[in-house]
Amino acid sequence: MAKFTLISLATCVALMLAGCSGSLEERDETAGWSAQKIYTEAKSEMQDGGYEAAIKLFEKLEARYPYGRYAQQAQLDVAYSYYKSGEAALAVAACDRFIKLHPNHRHVDYAYYLKGLVYFNEDIGLFGRFASQDLSDRDPRGARNAFDTFRELAERFPQSVYAEDARRRLQYLVNALGRHEVTVARYYLRRGAYVAAVNRAKQALQSFPKTPAVEQALHVLVQGYDAMGMGGLRDDAQRVLEQNYPGSVALVDPAARKPWWQIW
Protein backbone atom coordinates (compact mmCIF):
# COMPACT_ATOMS: atom_id res chain seq x y z
CA MET A 1 0.00 0.00 0.00
CA ALA A 2 2.80 2.36 0.94
CA LYS A 3 4.60 1.44 -2.27
CA PHE A 4 1.50 2.20 -4.30
CA THR A 5 1.15 5.55 -2.54
CA LEU A 6 4.77 6.48 -3.34
CA ILE A 7 4.31 5.56 -6.99
CA SER A 8 1.10 7.58 -7.18
CA LEU A 9 2.81 10.56 -5.57
CA ALA A 10 5.69 10.36 -8.00
CA THR A 11 3.24 10.17 -10.90
CA CYS A 12 1.37 13.24 -9.67
CA VAL A 13 4.59 15.22 -9.32
CA ALA A 14 5.62 14.22 -12.83
CA LEU A 15 2.25 15.24 -14.21
CA MET A 16 2.43 18.58 -12.39
CA LEU A 17 5.90 19.27 -13.76
CA ALA A 18 4.74 18.35 -17.23
CA GLY A 19 1.78 20.69 -16.83
CA CYS A 20 4.03 23.53 -15.71
CA SER A 21 6.33 22.88 -18.62
CA GLY A 22 3.38 22.96 -20.98
CA SER A 23 2.17 26.24 -19.45
CA LEU A 24 5.56 27.83 -19.92
CA GLU A 25 5.63 26.76 -23.54
CA GLU A 26 2.13 28.18 -24.05
CA ARG A 27 3.25 31.51 -22.63
CA ASP A 28 5.92 31.84 -25.29
CA GLU A 29 5.02 30.04 -28.46
CA THR A 30 8.05 31.58 -30.15
CA ALA A 31 10.47 29.45 -28.12
CA GLY A 32 12.81 27.78 -30.57
CA TRP A 33 11.83 29.98 -33.49
CA SER A 34 14.58 31.12 -35.83
CA ALA A 35 15.29 34.79 -36.45
CA GLN A 36 13.69 34.51 -39.87
CA LYS A 37 10.56 32.90 -38.42
CA ILE A 38 10.12 35.60 -35.77
CA TYR A 39 10.71 38.36 -38.30
CA THR A 40 8.25 36.89 -40.79
CA GLU A 41 5.54 36.65 -38.14
CA ALA A 42 6.26 40.16 -36.86
CA LYS A 43 6.17 41.60 -40.36
CA SER A 44 2.87 39.88 -41.04
CA GLU A 45 1.38 41.36 -37.86
CA MET A 46 2.65 44.80 -38.81
CA GLN A 47 1.20 44.63 -42.31
CA ASP A 48 -2.15 43.55 -40.88
CA GLY A 49 -2.21 46.49 -38.49
CA GLY A 50 -1.38 44.45 -35.38
CA TYR A 51 1.29 46.89 -34.29
CA GLU A 52 1.33 45.95 -30.61
CA ALA A 53 1.90 42.29 -31.40
CA ALA A 54 4.46 43.22 -34.04
CA ILE A 55 6.41 45.35 -31.57
CA LYS A 56 6.62 42.48 -29.09
CA LEU A 57 7.89 40.11 -31.75
CA PHE A 58 10.43 42.57 -33.10
CA GLU A 59 11.74 43.16 -29.59
CA LYS A 60 12.02 39.40 -28.97
CA LEU A 61 13.88 39.03 -32.21
CA GLU A 62 16.47 41.64 -31.30
CA ALA A 63 16.86 40.23 -27.79
CA ARG A 64 17.52 36.68 -29.04
CA TYR A 65 19.41 37.45 -32.24
CA PRO A 66 20.96 40.90 -31.68
CA TYR A 67 23.65 40.76 -34.33
CA GLY A 68 21.91 39.47 -37.43
CA ARG A 69 20.45 41.33 -40.36
CA TYR A 70 16.96 40.57 -39.15
CA ALA A 71 17.66 42.40 -35.90
CA GLN A 72 18.73 45.53 -37.79
CA GLN A 73 15.61 45.47 -39.92
CA ALA A 74 13.53 44.84 -36.82
CA GLN A 75 14.88 48.06 -35.30
CA LEU A 76 13.51 50.01 -38.26
CA ASP A 77 10.23 48.14 -38.32
CA VAL A 78 9.64 48.61 -34.62
CA ALA A 79 10.10 52.37 -35.12
CA TYR A 80 7.48 52.28 -37.88
CA SER A 81 5.13 50.21 -35.69
CA TYR A 82 5.45 52.74 -32.87
CA TYR A 83 4.72 55.52 -35.35
CA LYS A 84 1.60 53.80 -36.69
CA SER A 85 0.34 53.01 -33.21
CA GLY A 86 0.56 56.67 -32.18
CA GLU A 87 3.60 56.34 -29.92
CA ALA A 88 5.47 59.35 -31.29
CA ALA A 89 8.12 59.62 -28.57
CA LEU A 90 8.96 55.91 -28.78
CA ALA A 91 9.10 56.08 -32.58
CA VAL A 92 11.56 58.99 -32.49
CA ALA A 93 13.65 57.21 -29.86
CA ALA A 94 13.76 54.07 -32.01
CA CYS A 95 14.84 56.08 -35.06
CA ASP A 96 17.54 57.87 -33.09
CA ARG A 97 18.79 54.55 -31.74
CA PHE A 98 19.06 53.08 -35.22
CA ILE A 99 20.88 56.17 -36.50
CA LYS A 100 23.33 56.00 -33.61
CA LEU A 101 23.97 52.25 -33.93
CA HIS A 102 24.11 52.13 -37.73
CA PRO A 103 25.17 55.55 -39.08
CA ASN A 104 26.41 54.01 -42.33
CA HIS A 105 23.61 51.52 -42.86
CA ARG A 106 22.16 51.52 -46.37
CA HIS A 107 18.70 52.26 -44.96
CA VAL A 108 19.70 54.93 -42.45
CA ASP A 109 18.10 57.53 -44.74
CA TYR A 110 14.77 55.85 -44.04
CA ALA A 111 15.36 56.29 -40.30
CA TYR A 112 15.79 60.04 -40.84
CA TYR A 113 12.73 60.16 -43.07
CA LEU A 114 10.55 58.28 -40.61
CA LYS A 115 11.72 60.48 -37.75
CA GLY A 116 10.80 63.54 -39.79
CA LEU A 117 7.37 62.10 -40.54
CA VAL A 118 6.72 61.50 -36.85
CA TYR A 119 7.46 65.12 -36.01
CA PHE A 120 5.66 66.38 -39.13
CA ASN A 121 2.40 64.60 -38.34
CA GLU A 122 2.65 65.33 -34.64
CA ASP A 123 2.16 69.09 -35.14
CA ILE A 124 0.57 69.16 -38.58
CA GLY A 125 -2.81 70.08 -37.16
CA LEU A 126 -1.40 73.06 -35.31
CA PHE A 127 -1.41 75.28 -38.37
CA GLY A 128 -5.05 74.55 -39.16
CA ARG A 129 -6.32 75.53 -35.71
CA PHE A 130 -4.84 78.98 -35.23
CA ALA A 131 -8.11 80.90 -35.18
CA SER A 132 -9.50 79.11 -32.15
CA GLN A 133 -6.38 79.13 -29.97
CA ASP A 134 -4.43 81.52 -27.78
CA LEU A 135 -1.15 81.46 -29.66
CA SER A 136 1.02 83.64 -27.44
CA ASP A 137 2.42 80.61 -25.62
CA ARG A 138 2.42 78.11 -28.50
CA ASP A 139 5.68 76.83 -29.91
CA PRO A 140 5.36 74.57 -32.95
CA ARG A 141 8.31 72.53 -31.74
CA GLY A 142 7.30 69.43 -33.66
CA ALA A 143 7.28 71.37 -36.93
CA ARG A 144 10.70 72.82 -36.20
CA ASN A 145 12.06 69.37 -35.33
CA ALA A 146 10.56 68.01 -38.55
CA PHE A 147 12.22 70.83 -40.49
CA ASP A 148 15.62 70.09 -38.96
CA THR A 149 15.29 66.36 -39.61
CA PHE A 150 14.13 66.68 -43.22
CA ARG A 151 16.84 69.24 -43.92
CA GLU A 152 19.50 66.88 -42.57
CA LEU A 153 18.12 64.08 -44.73
CA ALA A 154 18.09 66.25 -47.86
CA GLU A 155 21.61 67.51 -47.24
CA ARG A 156 23.23 64.23 -46.21
CA PHE A 157 21.41 61.99 -48.67
CA PRO A 158 20.52 64.15 -51.70
CA GLN A 159 20.14 61.05 -53.90
CA SER A 160 17.91 59.18 -51.45
CA VAL A 161 14.51 58.02 -52.66
CA TYR A 162 13.10 60.02 -49.75
CA ALA A 163 14.99 63.24 -50.51
CA GLU A 164 12.49 64.75 -52.93
CA ASP A 165 9.55 64.25 -50.60
CA ALA A 166 11.64 65.65 -47.75
CA ARG A 167 12.32 68.79 -49.82
CA ARG A 168 8.62 69.24 -50.54
CA ARG A 169 7.81 68.91 -46.87
CA LEU A 170 10.55 71.40 -46.03
CA GLN A 171 8.92 73.99 -48.26
CA TYR A 172 5.56 73.35 -46.65
CA LEU A 173 7.09 73.66 -43.18
CA VAL A 174 8.87 76.91 -44.02
CA ASN A 175 5.62 78.43 -45.25
CA ALA A 176 3.68 77.09 -42.28
CA LEU A 177 6.19 78.36 -39.73
CA GLY A 178 6.13 81.74 -41.43
CA ARG A 179 2.34 81.80 -41.17
CA HIS A 180 2.66 80.90 -37.51
CA GLU A 181 4.87 83.92 -36.83
CA VAL A 182 2.44 86.23 -38.61
CA THR A 183 -0.57 84.73 -36.85
CA VAL A 184 1.07 85.30 -33.48
CA ALA A 185 1.91 88.87 -34.54
CA ARG A 186 -1.75 89.42 -35.44
CA TYR A 187 -2.79 88.01 -32.08
CA TYR A 188 -0.62 90.57 -30.30
CA LEU A 189 -1.99 93.28 -32.56
CA ARG A 190 -5.56 92.43 -31.59
CA ARG A 191 -4.55 92.53 -27.93
CA GLY A 192 -3.02 95.98 -28.32
CA ALA A 193 0.50 94.67 -27.68
CA TYR A 194 1.95 96.61 -30.58
CA VAL A 195 5.63 96.26 -29.69
CA ALA A 196 5.28 92.48 -29.47
CA ALA A 197 3.34 92.45 -32.75
CA VAL A 198 6.04 94.43 -34.56
CA ASN A 199 8.79 92.23 -33.13
CA ARG A 200 7.07 89.04 -34.28
CA ALA A 201 6.51 90.52 -37.72
CA LYS A 202 10.21 91.38 -37.92
CA GLN A 203 11.04 87.83 -36.86
CA ALA A 204 8.91 86.49 -39.70
CA LEU A 205 10.70 88.75 -42.19
CA GLN A 206 14.15 87.69 -40.96
CA SER A 207 13.51 83.97 -40.59
CA PHE A 208 11.23 83.34 -43.57
CA PRO A 209 12.23 85.90 -46.22
CA LYS A 210 11.05 83.94 -49.26
CA THR A 211 7.62 82.86 -48.13
CA PRO A 212 4.07 84.24 -48.46
CA ALA A 213 4.38 85.33 -44.82
CA VAL A 214 6.47 88.33 -45.88
CA GLU A 215 3.54 90.24 -47.33
CA GLN A 216 1.40 89.72 -44.24
CA ALA A 217 4.30 90.57 -41.93
CA LEU A 218 4.68 93.90 -43.72
CA HIS A 219 0.97 94.50 -43.21
CA VAL A 220 1.46 93.99 -39.48
CA LEU A 221 4.41 96.39 -39.44
CA VAL A 222 2.39 99.11 -41.17
CA GLN A 223 -0.47 98.63 -38.78
CA GLY A 224 1.64 98.27 -35.65
CA TYR A 225 3.75 101.35 -36.31
CA ASP A 226 0.64 103.36 -37.14
CA ALA A 227 -1.01 102.31 -33.87
CA MET A 228 2.10 103.46 -31.95
CA GLY A 229 2.20 106.78 -33.77
CA MET A 230 5.52 106.04 -35.50
CA GLY A 231 4.70 107.65 -38.81
CA GLY A 232 8.18 107.43 -40.32
CA LEU A 233 8.57 103.71 -39.70
CA ARG A 234 4.98 103.14 -40.84
CA ASP A 235 5.66 104.92 -44.11
CA ASP A 236 8.88 102.96 -44.62
CA ALA A 237 7.04 99.66 -44.15
CA GLN A 238 4.24 100.87 -46.43
CA ARG A 239 6.76 101.78 -49.11
CA VAL A 240 8.45 98.34 -48.92
CA LEU A 241 5.05 96.68 -49.09
CA GLU A 242 4.01 98.63 -52.18
CA GLN A 243 7.34 98.09 -53.94
CA ASN A 244 7.39 94.34 -53.42
CA TYR A 245 3.65 93.65 -53.56
CA PRO A 246 2.14 96.35 -55.81
CA GLY A 247 -1.26 94.66 -55.79
CA SER A 248 -1.42 94.34 -52.03
CA VAL A 249 -3.99 96.36 -50.10
CA ALA A 250 -2.54 98.27 -47.17
CA LEU A 251 -4.12 97.55 -43.83
CA VAL A 252 -3.92 101.15 -42.67
CA ASP A 253 -5.19 104.17 -44.55
CA PRO A 254 -2.91 106.97 -43.31
CA ALA A 255 -5.21 109.66 -44.73
CA ALA A 256 -8.43 108.37 -43.18
CA ARG A 257 -6.77 107.11 -40.00
CA LYS A 258 -9.36 104.36 -39.72
CA PRO A 259 -8.99 101.94 -36.81
CA TRP A 260 -7.36 98.71 -37.95
CA TRP A 261 -10.35 96.56 -37.05
CA GLN A 262 -12.50 98.49 -39.55
CA ILE A 263 -10.05 97.82 -42.38
CA TRP A 264 -8.77 94.29 -41.83
FENJO-V457462 format. One record per residue. N is the residue number from 1. RES is the residue in one small letter. PHI is phi in whole degrees, -180 to 180 (none if undefined). PSI is psi in radians with two decimals (none if undefined). OMEGA is omega in radians with two decimals (* if undefined). Layout:
N | RES | PHI | PSI | OMEGA
N | RES | PHI | PSI | OMEGA
This chain:
1 | m | none | -0.79 | 3.12
2 | a | -63 | -0.70 | 3.14
3 | k | -63 | -0.74 | 3.13
4 | f | -62 | -0.70 | 3.14
5 | t | -63 | -0.74 | 3.12
6 | l | -63 | -0.72 | 3.13
7 | i | -64 | -0.74 | -3.14
8 | s | -63 | -0.71 | 3.14
9 | l | -64 | -0.75 | 3.13
10 | a | -64 | -0.67 | 3.13
11 | t | -65 | -0.72 | 3.13
12 | c | -64 | -0.73 | 3.12
13 | v | -62 | -0.75 | 3.14
14 | a | -63 | -0.74 | 3.12
15 | l | -64 | -0.68 | 3.13
16 | m | -65 | -0.74 | 3.12
17 | l | -64 | -0.71 | 3.11
18 | a | -64 | -0.68 | 3.11
19 | g | -65 | -0.72 | 3.11
20 | c | -64 | -0.74 | 3.12
21 | s | -61 | -0.74 | 3.12
22 | g | -64 | -0.66 | -3.14
23 | s | -66 | -0.71 | 3.13
24 | l | -64 | -0.70 | 3.14
25 | e | -66 | -0.61 | 3.13
26 | e | -69 | -0.54 | -3.14
27 | r | -68 | -0.52 | 3.14
28 | d | -135 | 1.56 | -3.12
29 | e | -72 | -0.20 | -3.13
30 | t | -85 | -0.03 | -3.14
31 | a | -57 | 2.21 | 3.14
32 | g | 89 | -0.08 | 3.13
33 | w | -71 | 2.56 | 3.05
34 | s | -78 | 2.91 | 3.10
35 | a | -60 | -0.72 | -3.14
36 | q | -64 | -0.71 | -3.14
37 | k | -64 | -0.81 | -3.14
38 | i | -63 | -0.75 | -3.12
39 | y | -64 | -0.74 | -3.14
40 | t | -61 | -0.76 | 3.13
41 | e | -66 | -0.72 | 3.14
42 | a | -64 | -0.74 | 3.14
43 | k | -63 | -0.68 | 3.11
44 | s | -63 | -0.75 | 3.10
45 | e | -62 | -0.75 | -3.12
46 | m | -63 | -0.79 | -3.12
47 | q | -66 | -0.46 | 3.11
48 | d | -89 | 0.03 | 3.13
49 | g | 88 | 0.11 | 3.09
50 | g | -87 | 1.18 | -2.98
51 | y | -67 | -0.64 | 3.14
52 | e | -64 | -0.79 | 3.11
53 | a | -66 | -0.68 | 3.13
54 | a | -62 | -0.76 | 3.14
55 | i | -59 | -0.78 | -3.14
56 | k | -61 | -0.74 | -3.14
57 | l | -69 | -0.73 | 3.11
58 | f | -61 | -0.71 | -3.14
59 | e | -68 | -0.64 | 3.06
60 | k | -65 | -0.72 | 3.14
61 | l | -59 | -0.84 | -3.11
62 | e | -67 | -0.62 | 3.13
63 | a | -66 | -0.66 | -3.08
64 | r | -87 | -0.61 | -3.09
65 | y | -130 | 1.22 | -2.97
66 | p | -72 | -0.25 | -3.00
67 | y | -111 | 0.00 | -3.11
68 | g | -88 | 3.00 | 3.14
69 | r | -67 | -0.49 | 3.12
70 | y | -67 | -0.60 | 3.14
71 | a | -66 | -0.71 | 3.12
72 | q | -64 | -0.77 | 3.12
73 | q | -66 | -0.62 | 3.11
74 | a | -62 | -0.61 | 3.12
75 | q | -63 | -0.66 | 3.08
76 | l | -72 | -0.75 | -3.08
77 | d | -69 | -0.56 | 3.12
78 | v | -70 | -0.58 | 3.06
79 | a | -63 | -0.77 | 3.11
80 | y | -64 | -0.71 | -3.14
81 | s | -64 | -0.70 | 3.07
82 | y | -63 | -0.74 | 3.13
83 | y | -60 | -0.82 | -3.11
84 | k | -70 | -0.44 | 3.13
85 | s | -90 | 0.10 | 3.06
86 | g | 85 | 0.21 | 3.14
87 | e | -96 | 1.33 | -3.01
88 | a | -62 | -0.82 | -3.09
89 | a | -62 | -0.72 | 3.14
90 | l | -69 | -0.62 | 3.11
91 | a | -65 | -0.79 | 3.11
92 | v | -63 | -0.75 | 3.13
93 | a | -61 | -0.70 | 3.13
94 | a | -66 | -0.70 | 3.10
95 | c | -65 | -0.79 | 3.13
96 | d | -61 | -0.67 | 3.14
97 | r | -64 | -0.76 | 3.14
98 | f | -64 | -0.76 | 3.14
99 | i | -61 | -0.70 | -3.14
100 | k | -70 | -0.72 | -3.10
101 | l | -77 | -0.56 | -3.02
102 | h | -133 | 1.09 | -3.07
103 | p | -64 | -0.36 | -3.12
104 | n | -111 | 0.24 | 3.14
105 | h | -66 | 2.57 | -3.09
106 | r | -68 | -0.27 | 3.12
107 | h | -112 | 0.30 | -3.12
108 | v | -67 | -0.44 | 3.08
109 | d | -62 | -0.59 | 3.10
110 | y | -65 | -0.65 | 3.12
111 | a | -62 | -0.74 | 3.08
112 | y | -64 | -0.76 | -3.11
113 | y | -63 | -0.79 | -3.14
114 | l | -65 | -0.71 | 3.09
115 | k | -60 | -0.75 | 3.10
116 | g | -63 | -0.70 | 3.12
117 | l | -62 | -0.70 | -3.14
118 | v | -59 | -0.88 | 3.12
119 | y | -64 | -0.74 | -3.09
120 | f | -59 | -0.84 | -3.09
121 | n | -78 | -0.34 | 3.13
122 | e | -66 | -0.70 | -3.09
123 | d | -113 | 0.17 | -3.04
124 | i | -62 | -0.55 | -3.13
125 | g | -76 | -0.24 | -3.09
126 | l | -58 | -0.72 | -3.02
127 | f | -76 | -0.23 | 3.11
128 | g | -96 | 0.02 | -3.05
129 | r | -123 | 0.34 | -3.06
130 | f | -59 | -0.77 | -2.95
131 | a | -61 | -0.50 | -3.03
132 | s | -102 | 0.20 | -3.08
133 | q | -125 | 2.68 | 2.95
134 | d | -82 | 1.97 | -2.97
135 | l | -96 | -0.06 | -3.01
136 | s | -63 | -0.48 | -3.11
137 | d | -107 | 0.07 | -3.08
138 | r | -84 | 2.39 | 3.06
139 | d | -129 | 1.94 | -3.12
140 | p | -73 | 1.13 | -3.04
141 | r | -63 | -0.67 | 3.13
142 | g | -61 | -0.72 | 3.13
143 | a | -65 | -0.69 | 3.12
144 | r | -67 | -0.71 | 3.08
145 | n | -64 | -0.70 | 3.09
146 | a | -62 | -0.74 | 3.13
147 | f | -59 | -0.84 | -3.13
148 | d | -61 | -0.71 | -3.10
149 | t | -70 | -0.82 | 3.13
150 | f | -65 | -0.62 | 3.11
151 | r | -65 | -0.74 | 3.10
152 | e | -63 | -0.72 | 3.10
153 | l | -61 | -0.85 | -3.10
154 | a | -64 | -0.60 | -3.12
155 | e | -80 | -0.70 | -3.09
156 | r | -81 | -0.54 | -3.08
157 | f | -130 | 1.14 | -3.07
158 | p | -63 | -0.38 | 3.14
159 | q | -97 | 0.05 | -3.13
160 | s | -63 | 2.63 | 3.08
161 | v | -67 | -0.28 | -3.14
162 | y | -97 | -0.12 | -3.01
163 | a | -65 | -0.75 | -3.09
164 | e | -65 | -0.75 | 3.10
165 | d | -66 | -0.66 | 3.10
166 | a | -61 | -0.72 | 3.12
167 | r | -65 | -0.69 | 3.10
168 | r | -64 | -0.72 | 3.12
169 | r | -68 | -0.59 | 3.08
170 | l | -60 | -0.78 | 3.14
171 | q | -63 | -0.73 | 3.10
172 | y | -61 | -0.79 | -3.09
173 | l | -65 | -0.70 | 3.10
174 | v | -60 | -0.82 | 3.13
175 | n | -64 | -0.73 | -3.11
176 | a | -67 | -0.73 | 3.12
177 | l | -66 | -0.62 | 3.05
178 | g | -63 | -0.76 | 3.10
179 | r | -62 | -0.64 | 3.13
180 | h | -61 | -0.80 | -3.14
181 | e | -60 | -0.77 | -3.13
182 | v | -67 | -0.69 | 3.14
183 | t | -64 | -0.68 | 3.07
184 | v | -66 | -0.71 | 3.10
185 | a | -60 | -0.74 | 3.10
186 | r | -64 | -0.66 | 3.11
187 | y | -59 | -0.84 | 3.12
188 | y | -63 | -0.64 | 3.13
189 | l | -63 | -0.76 | 3.13
190 | r | -65 | -0.53 | 3.14
191 | r | -82 | -0.09 | -3.11
192 | g | 83 | 0.17 | 3.11
193 | a | -90 | 1.33 | -2.95
194 | y | -69 | -0.64 | 3.11
195 | v | -63 | -0.79 | 3.12
196 | a | -64 | -0.66 | 3.13
197 | a | -63 | -0.80 | -3.14
198 | v | -64 | -0.74 | -3.14
199 | n | -63 | -0.71 | 3.11
200 | r | -68 | -0.63 | 3.09
201 | a | -65 | -0.72 | 3.08
202 | k | -62 | -0.70 | 3.11
203 | q | -61 | -0.71 | 3.10
204 | a | -63 | -0.73 | -3.14
205 | l | -66 | -0.67 | -3.11
206 | q | -76 | -0.71 | -3.02
207 | s | -87 | -0.49 | -3.06
208 | f | -132 | 1.10 | -2.99
209 | p | -72 | -0.27 | -3.08
210 | k | -120 | 0.68 | -3.12
211 | t | -126 | 2.88 | 3.09
212 | p | -61 | -0.26 | -3.13
213 | a | -66 | -0.39 | -3.07
214 | v | -60 | -0.82 | -3.12
215 | e | -59 | -0.81 | -3.12
216 | q | -70 | -0.56 | 3.09
217 | a | -65 | -0.67 | 3.08
218 | l | -65 | -0.65 | 3.04
219 | h | -57 | -0.80 | -3.12
220 | v | -64 | -0.69 | 3.12
221 | l | -62 | -0.80 | 3.12
222 | v | -58 | -0.82 | -3.08
223 | q | -69 | -0.74 | -3.12
224 | g | -66 | -0.80 | 3.13
225 | y | -65 | -0.65 | 3.10
226 | d | -63 | -0.74 | -3.13
227 | a | -65 | -0.50 | 3.14
228 | m | -91 | 0.01 | 3.11
229 | g | 76 | 0.37 | 3.13
230 | m | -96 | 1.39 | -3.02
231 | g | -62 | -0.69 | -3.13
232 | g | -64 | -0.83 | 3.13
233 | l | -67 | -0.64 | 3.09
234 | r | -61 | -0.78 | -3.12
235 | d | -66 | -0.65 | 3.09
236 | d | -61 | -0.82 | 3.14
237 | a | -64 | -0.67 | 3.11
238 | q | -63 | -0.72 | -3.13
239 | r | -65 | -0.77 | 3.11
240 | v | -63 | -0.71 | 3.13
241 | l | -61 | -0.82 | -3.09
242 | e | -69 | -0.61 | -3.14
243 | q | -69 | -0.69 | -3.06
244 | n | -92 | -0.43 | -3.12
245 | y | -135 | 1.28 | -3.04
246 | p | -60 | -0.41 | 3.14
247 | g | -92 | 0.01 | -3.07
248 | s | -79 | 2.48 | 3.13
249 | v | -92 | 2.16 | 3.12
250 | a | -66 | 2.55 | -3.11
251 | l | -84 | -0.29 | -3.12
252 | v | -124 | 2.31 | 3.07
253 | d | -100 | 1.71 | -3.05
254 | p | -57 | -0.57 | -3.10
255 | a | -72 | -0.81 | -3.08
256 | a | -82 | -0.39 | -3.10
257 | r | 52 | 0.76 | 3.11
258 | k | -74 | 2.52 | 3.04
259 | p | -59 | 2.58 | -3.06
260 | w | -61 | -0.56 | -3.09
261 | w | -72 | -0.26 | 3.08
262 | q | -88 | -0.19 | -3.09
263 | i | -107 | -0.69 | -3.05
264 | w | -69 | none | *
